[in-house]
Amino acid sequence: MSKLKLNRIKSVLAEKGKTSKDLAKHLNKTESTVSRWSTNEVQPSIDTLYEISKFLEVDIRELLVSTL
């Protein structure tokens, strides 16, 4: 069974030319935690998602997979 993809963190990081290491450092999280978010193994909290959107300078909605 494949994982449900709920976020686009990995894609947006690539689009913005940032690495998961950059994000981990900015959020004061481990690279392992950011990796788990990027692979949709686990999901960040809404508060964390907001901080990610600010770091990447995108609307928070761009970090989510559309349901339409």
C-alpha positions as CSV (number, residue, x, y, z in Angstrom):
1,M,0.0,0.0,0.0
2,S,1.4,3.4,-1.0
3,K,1.6,6.3,1.4
4,L,-1.0,9.0,1.0
5,K,0.8,12.2,-0.1
6,L,-0.6,15.1,1.9
7,N,2.2,17.7,1.6
8,R,4.5,19.0,-1.1
9,I,7.3,20.1,1.2
10,K,9.9,18.1,-0.8
11,S,8.8,19.6,-4.1
12,V,8.6,23.2,-2.8
13,L,12.0,22.9,-1.2
14,A,13.4,21.9,-4.7
15,E,11.5,24.7,-6.5
16,K,12.9,27.2,-4.1
17,G,16.5,25.8,-4.3
18,K,16.5,25.0,-0.6
19,T,17.5,21.8,1.1
20,S,15.9,19.8,3.9
21,K,19.1,20.7,5.9
22,D,18.4,24.4,5.5
23,L,14.9,23.9,6.7
24,A,15.9,21.8,9.6
25,K,18.4,24.4,10.7
26,H,15.8,27.2,10.4
27,L,13.2,25.4,12.4
28,N,15.7,24.0,14.9
29,K,14.6,20.4,14.1
30,T,16.6,17.4,13.2
31,E,17.2,16.5,9.5
32,S,15.5,13.2,10.2
33,T,12.3,15.0,11.3
34,V,12.3,17.1,8.1
35,S,13.0,14.0,6.0
36,R,10.0,12.3,7.5
37,W,7.8,15.3,6.6
38,S,9.3,15.4,3.1
39,T,8.5,11.8,2.4
40,N,5.0,12.1,3.9
41,E,5.8,9.5,6.6
42,V,4.5,11.9,9.2
43,Q,2.9,15.4,8.9
44,P,4.1,18.6,10.6
45,S,1.7,20.5,12.8
46,I,-0.3,23.4,11.3
47,D,2.0,25.8,13.3
48,T,5.1,24.2,11.8
49,L,3.6,24.2,8.3
50,Y,3.0,27.9,8.7
51,E,6.7,28.4,9.7
52,I,7.8,26.3,6.7
53,S,5.7,28.5,4.4
54,K,7.3,31.6,5.8
55,F,10.8,30.2,5.4
56,L,10.0,29.2,1.8
57,E,8.1,32.4,1.1
58,V,5.0,30.6,-0.3
59,D,1.4,30.6,0.6
60,I,0.8,27.8,3.1
61,R,-1.7,26.2,0.6
62,E,1.2,25.6,-1.8
63,L,2.6,23.1,0.8
64,L,-0.5,20.9,0.7
65,V,-1.7,18.5,-2.0
66,S,-4.9,19.8,-3.5
67,T,-8.0,17.9,-3.0
68,L,-9.6,19.1,-6.2
